[in-house]
Amino acid sequence: MVLRIGFQGEHGAYSEMAIRAMLDTDVETVPHHAFDDVFEAVQSGTDDRGLVPIENTLAGSIHRNYDLLLRHDLHIVGETPLRVEHCLIAHPGVALSDVHVVRSHPQALAQCEHTLKDLGVEIEAAYDTAGSVRDLRDSGAKDAAAIASRLAAEVYGMQVLCEGIEDDHQNFTRFLLLSRDSVQPDAADVKTSIVFALSNKPAALFRALACFALRDVDLTKIESRPIPGSPWEYHFYLDFIGSQYDGVGRLALGQLAEMATYLRVLGTYPRAH
């Protein structure tokens, strides 16, 4: 059976690279215009799975996808990190000195700020890295280039002028694999993601985190997001090493449930390294 895996962007996007790096089975990668469309496609059954970025080591969290996790009845069933290596891409035969305009997603442009400044080029924002390569191909412009992955250059038959042009090479994005059904991994090395809310009382968050600290549970990520319609109140997203199904993870969640006004487990899944 060939799995349909949805992602945001065009063919050649970093998300598509992450899918192919993570899943060694036969898959059909399905591009979507927006993150919302990926969640909807998985929720409706149009796609079997969806892969979305959740955080980047330079830009931080992708808040839109945290909010979408709460709005949809989906489960996190896997994660994968991807080293993001930006390439400067142009039409075949174009020289670096011919380039006066560079287009890409605003985040990619920001991550290559120093390189672009040294080149002395004009920058233009696009909605997607791979999409900027496709649009450059279709435009025929010989004085322009795009920033995207090497895969995007291959997909659209374009030339890589330079690679590794990001200002910081410790540039990684963590992606989450989403499914309509949860999993109970056999592996011992697992991670669990949850979201919870608390009453606005002194030391409430301290007591919530103590559920994990008292059991030496390793917390790897915590993120707060506003609760719509409740000014100055927040949902807390938390990742910890361990399982919701057994051991100290299960005990910590049981104690947290006694004090939380809202608690939802988003998934237990194999931990990526």
C-alpha positions in Angstrom: 0.0 0.0 0.0 1.3 3.4 -1.0 0.8 6.0 1.7 -0.3 9.5 0.8 1.8 12.0 2.9 0.7 15.6 2.7 3.1 18.6 3.2 3.0 22.3 2.9 4.7 23.8 -0.1 5.6 22.7 -3.6 7.5 19.6 -4.8 11.1 20.0 -3.8 10.3 21.7 -0.4 12.3 20.8 2.7 9.2 19.1 4.1 9.2 16.7 1.1 12.9 16.0 1.8 12.0 15.2 5.4 9.3 12.8 4.3 11.7 10.9 2.1 14.4 10.9 4.8 12.0 9.6 7.5 9.9 7.0 5.6 11.6 4.2 3.7 8.3 2.7 2.4 6.6 3.7 -0.8 4.9 7.0 -0.4 3.1 9.5 -2.5 4.0 13.1 -1.4 1.1 15.5 -1.8 1.8 19.2 -1.8 -0.6 21.7 -0.2 -0.7 25.5 -0.2 -1.1 26.0 3.5 -0.5 24.2 6.8 -4.3 24.3 7.4 -4.7 22.3 4.2 -2.4 19.6 5.4 -4.3 19.1 8.7 -7.6 19.1 6.9 -6.5 16.6 4.3 -5.4 14.1 7.0 -8.5 14.8 9.1 -10.8 14.2 6.2 -9.0 11.0 5.1 -7.8 12.5 1.7 -4.2 12.0 2.9 -3.0 9.1 5.1 -0.5 11.1 7.0 0.8 14.7 7.1 4.2 16.1 7.9 4.6 19.6 9.3 7.4 21.6 10.8 7.1 22.4 14.5 10.3 24.2 15.3 13.6 25.5 13.8 16.8 25.9 15.7 17.2 29.5 14.4 13.7 30.8 13.9 12.0 29.0 16.9 8.6 27.5 17.0 6.0 27.5 14.2 3.1 28.8 16.2 0.5 28.2 13.5 1.1 24.5 13.7 0.8 24.4 17.5 -2.6 26.1 17.2 -3.6 23.7 14.4 -2.7 20.7 16.6 -5.3 21.8 19.1 -8.0 22.5 16.5 -7.8 19.0 14.9 -8.4 15.5 16.2 -5.0 14.2 15.0 -2.2 12.3 16.7 1.6 12.7 16.5 3.0 9.4 15.5 6.6 10.3 14.6 9.2 13.1 14.4 12.3 13.8 12.3 14.9 16.5 12.3 16.3 17.8 9.0 19.5 19.8 8.4 18.4 22.8 6.3 21.0 23.6 3.7 20.0 26.5 1.5 21.1 26.7 -2.1 21.2 29.7 -4.5 19.4 28.5 -7.6 19.1 30.0 -11.1 18.5 29.0 -14.7 21.2 26.8 -16.4 24.0 29.0 -17.8 23.4 32.0 -15.5 26.5 33.2 -13.7 26.5 34.5 -10.1 27.4 38.0 -11.4 24.2 38.0 -13.5 22.0 37.7 -10.4 20.4 41.0 -9.2 17.2 39.7 -7.5 16.8 36.8 -5.1 13.4 35.4 -4.1 12.4 32.9 -1.4 10.3 32.4 1.7 10.9 35.2 4.2 12.4 32.8 6.7 14.9 31.5 4.2 15.9 35.0 3.2 16.4 35.9 6.8 18.6 32.8 7.4 20.8 33.9 4.5 20.9 37.6 5.4 24.7 38.1 5.5 25.3 36.2 2.3 22.7 38.2 0.4 24.1 41.4 1.8 27.5 40.5 0.5 26.1 39.7 -2.9 24.4 43.2 -3.0 21.2 41.8 -4.4 17.5 42.9 -4.1 15.4 40.5 -2.2 11.7 39.5 -2.8 9.5 37.4 -0.6 7.7 34.3 -1.9 5.2 32.0 -0.1 7.4 28.9 -0.4 11.1 28.1 -1.1 10.5 25.4 -3.7 7.7 27.5 -5.2 10.1 30.3 -5.7 12.2 28.0 -7.9 9.2 26.8 -9.9 8.1 30.4 -10.5 11.6 31.4 -11.5 11.7 28.6 -14.0 8.4 29.6 -15.4 9.3 33.3 -15.6 12.5 32.6 -17.6 14.2 35.5 -15.8 18.0 35.3 -16.2 18.8 38.1 -13.7 17.1 36.4 -10.8 17.8 33.5 -8.4 15.9 31.6 -5.7 16.8 30.1 -2.4 15.7 26.6 -1.8 16.9 23.0 -1.4 19.1 21.1 -3.9 16.0 18.8 -4.4 14.1 21.8 -5.7 16.8 22.5 -8.3 16.6 18.9 -9.4 12.8 18.8 -9.6 12.6 22.0 -11.7 15.7 21.4 -13.9 17.5 24.4 -12.5 21.2 25.1 -11.6 22.7 25.4 -8.2 25.0 28.4 -8.1 26.1 28.1 -4.5 25.1 25.8 -1.6 25.3 26.1 2.1 24.6 29.8 1.9 22.8 30.0 5.3 24.5 32.3 7.8 24.4 29.6 10.6 25.1 26.0 9.6 23.5 24.7 12.8 20.2 25.1 11.0 17.8 22.2 11.8 14.0 21.9 11.5 12.0 19.3 13.5 9.0 17.9 11.8 6.0 16.0 13.2 4.2 13.1 11.5 0.4 13.3 11.9 -2.2 10.6 11.7 -5.9 10.1 12.4 -5.0 7.1 14.6 -2.6 7.0 17.6 0.2 4.5 18.0 1.7 2.7 21.0 5.4 2.3 20.0 7.3 -0.8 21.0 10.5 1.1 21.3 11.8 2.0 24.8 13.1 5.4 23.6 9.9 7.4 23.1 8.7 11.0 23.4 5.2 12.2 24.4 3.6 15.5 23.5 0.8 17.0 25.5 -1.2 20.3 25.8 -2.8 21.5 29.1 -4.3 24.5 30.8 -4.3 25.6 34.4 -6.3 27.8 36.7 -4.7 31.2 37.1 -3.4 30.7 40.7 0.0 31.4 42.3 2.6 28.7 41.5 0.1 26.7 39.3 2.7 26.2 36.6 5.4 25.3 39.1 3.1 22.6 40.6 2.3 21.3 37.1 6.0 20.9 36.2 6.7 19.4 39.6 4.6 16.3 38.4 7.5 15.6 36.1 10.5 17.0 38.1 9.7 14.8 41.2 9.9 11.7 38.9 13.1 12.9 37.1 11.2 13.0 33.8 13.2 14.8 31.1 11.3 17.7 29.6 12.5 18.6 26.1 10.2 21.5 25.1 7.6 23.8 26.6 5.6 26.4 24.7 2.7 28.6 25.7 0.0 29.8 23.4 -2.9 32.2 24.1 -6.4 30.7 24.7 -8.7 32.4 22.2 -11.5 34.2 24.0 -9.7 34.1 27.3 -7.3 37.1 27.5 -4.1 36.4 29.4 -4.8 32.7 29.8 -2.6 30.1 28.0 -2.4 26.6 26.8 1.0 24.9 27.6 2.5 22.5 25.1 5.0 20.2 26.6 7.2 17.4 25.3 8.8 14.8 27.6 10.9 11.7 27.3 8.7 8.7 28.2 5.4 7.2 27.4 1.8 8.0 28.3 1.0 4.3 28.6 3.4 3.2 31.4 6.2 4.1 33.8 6.8 7.5 35.3 5.3 9.3 32.3 1.9 7.7 33.0 2.2 8.6 36.7 3.1 12.2 36.0 0.2 12.6 33.6 -2.2 11.1 36.2 -1.1 13.7 38.8 -1.2 16.5 36.2 -4.8 15.6 35.3 -5.8 16.2 38.9 -4.8 19.9 38.7 -5.2 20.8 35.1 -8.4 22.4 33.8 -7.7 20.9 30.4 -5.3 18.1 29.4 -4.9 16.3 26.1 -2.2 13.9 25.0 -1.2 14.6 21.4 0.8 11.4 21.0 3.5 9.1 22.1 6.0 8.3 19.3 9.6 7.1 18.7 12.1 9.7 19.6 14.3 11.0 16.8 18.0 11.7 17.4 
